[in-house]
Amino acid sequence: MTTRTAECGCGRLQITVSGEPSEINICHCDFCQKRTGSAFTLTAAYSDDEVVEISGDSTIYNGLETDGEGVKIPGLPEIGVNYHFCPVCGSTVYCTMSGVPGVRISIGNFVDPQFPAPTAEFYTPMRHHWLTTPPGAQSFDTFRPR
């Protein structure tokens, strides 16, 4: 069984998982673009059972909790998102979503050029014109329909 470790830029926050991700997603929504400073986010989903170890301290960003808001999936206000990032270097390593089991790990933190290709992309109307859908990936105008 494959075991992979993702870590932040300075190596202080790590998450080790076993097995293959259940899905690999690209998100083109405006929040993901702004949060990452990139044209999209790219995450791999793993079940809670596949998480072998989380080591190091993380700081959690989930929006403006002081006013009852928080980061939500656009169009799905019942799903809150908690981004776990390194308090030293600021790299977001993984996130969890309320009501959705498992973790989503930022693929760049694996630094693995052989990592499997994306299986789905979301919020494609916001995709930059020079990007194309990866071969075999499903495309959705919003988040995956439930």
N, C-alpha and C positions, 0 to 999 in steps of 0.2 A: 504494500500500500504506500502511496506517495505521501511524504511528509514535507511540508513547506513552512518556512518561517518568513514572515514579513516584519520589517523593522523600520523605524523612523530614520531620519537622516543622520542622527548622531548615534543611533544604535541603542539608546536607553529604553525604548518602548518596543516590545516584540510580541507577536502573536504567532503561535505555531499551530498548524492545522494538519489533519490527515485526510487522505482521500482527495477526490476531485470536486471542484465546486459544482453545486447544483445548477447554477446559472452564472453567466458573466454578462454584466450590463453596462451599456453606455447611456449616460443621461445628458441631454443637451439643454435642460431647463435653465432659465436665467439664473436661478439661485446657485446651481452647481457650477455654472461658468464663473460667477462672481466669487464663490467660496474658494474655488481652486485657482483662479487666475488663469484658467486654461479654457479651451473651447468645449470641454465636456468632462465628466467624471467617468471613471472606468473601475468597476468593482466586481469582486467575485463573492458569491453567496455560499456560506458554509453553515451547516446545522450546528446547534449547540453541542451535540455529541461529537462533532469533528474537531472542536477546539481542544487541543492537547494542553496548551499552556498560554497564559498571558503573563508577561513579566515586565517589570518597570512601572513607573507611575504614569497615569494619563490624566489630562484635564479634559473635561467634557464641555463641549459647546452644544447648546440646544436652543439658542435664540434668547429672546427677552423674557425669561421665565418670571421676572419680577412683575410683569404686567399680565401674566397668564397666557401670554402668547408662546411661541416656541417655533422651531423649524418644523414645518409640516410638508408632506408630499403635496405638490400643487394638485388641487381637485380632490384630495382625500384628507380632509382636515382631522380625521380621527387617528391618523398615523403621524406620531411625532418621531423626530430623528435626533439621536444623540451621537455627535461626532467625537471620537476619542483621539486626542492629539497629544504629542509629546510637549510637556511644559518647558523643555529646554530648547529644542530646535523648531517646534511649531508644526512638524509634519503630522498630518492626519493619517492615522494608520488604519482605523476601522470605524464602522458605525453600527449602531443597533437601532431598531425601529419598534416603537410601542405597538403591541398587538401582532407583531411579526417575529416569529422565532428565528434564532440564528444571528450571525454577524455578516456584514458586508465589508470586505477588506479591499482597500485601495491597491490595485494591481501593481502600480509602480513601486510599492514598498517591498514586493517580492524580488525585484530586479532579476527577472527570469525571462530571457528572450524566447524561451520555448513554452511559455505559459499558453494555455488554450485560448482560442479566439473568442470574441464576444458572441453571445447567443441572442441578444436582444438589444434594441436601442429605443429610448423613450424621448418624447417631446421633439420629434423630428422637424416640426415646423421651425424650430429655433436652431437647427443644425446649420453650421457654417456651410456656405455654398460649395466650398472646395473639399468637403468631406463626403465620403460615400458610405453606403451601408456595407459592413463587412459581409463577405460571402456566407450564406447560410443563416444570417441573423434575421430575426423578426423585427419589424419596424412598427412603432406605435406613435400616434399623434400626441398621446398623453401617457400617463403611467399605464402599465399593463391592466387591461380590463379584468375585473374580478368575477 
